[in-house]
Amino acid sequence: EVVECHFVTGKYALWLKLYCRDHDHLMEVLIDIIRNIPSVIQTETLISLDQAIERQVWVKQ
């Protein structure tokens, strides 16, 4: 279900991207799995309605 995990700056420590079948599956993942991790204090859920751009950008060294 987790397809990406990012360490981020600011208010949050991690940003996870999940793929879930439906809202029930999302609730199951949040309540039964993620919130049962001892170090997880709080979660915030954002649902993407559409993806406008997806591309890989390579930065020159």
C-alpha positions in Angstrom: 0.0 0.0 0.0 2.9 2.4 0.7 4.4 3.4 -2.7 6.5 6.4 -1.6 8.0 7.6 1.7 9.7 11.0 2.1 11.5 12.6 5.0 10.3 16.2 4.9 11.0 19.5 6.6 8.5 21.6 8.5 5.6 20.5 10.5 5.8 16.8 9.6 8.5 14.2 9.7 7.3 11.9 7.0 5.1 12.1 3.9 3.7 8.8 2.7 2.0 8.0 -0.6 -0.5 5.2 -0.3 -2.6 3.3 -2.9 -5.8 2.0 -1.5 -8.8 0.3 -3.1 -11.4 2.6 -1.6 -12.2 4.6 1.5 -12.8 1.6 3.6 -9.4 0.2 2.7 -7.8 3.6 3.5 -9.5 3.6 7.0 -8.3 0.1 7.6 -4.7 1.0 6.7 -4.8 4.2 8.8 -6.4 2.7 11.9 -5.2 -0.9 11.9 -1.6 -0.4 10.6 -0.3 3.2 10.7 -1.8 4.4 13.9 -0.6 1.2 15.7 3.0 2.2 15.1 4.2 3.3 18.5 6.1 6.4 17.2 3.1 7.7 15.2 1.5 10.5 17.2 -0.8 12.0 14.6 -1.8 11.5 10.9 -3.3 13.9 8.4 -4.9 12.5 5.2 -5.0 14.3 1.8 -6.8 12.6 -1.1 -5.6 13.4 -4.6 -8.5 14.1 -7.0 -6.3 14.1 -10.1 -2.7 14.2 -11.2 -1.9 17.0 -13.6 1.8 16.2 -14.2 4.0 13.2 -13.6 7.6 13.4 -14.8 11.2 12.6 -13.9 13.5 15.5 -13.8 17.3 14.9 -13.7 19.4 17.6 -12.1 22.9 18.1 -13.6 25.8 17.8 -11.2 
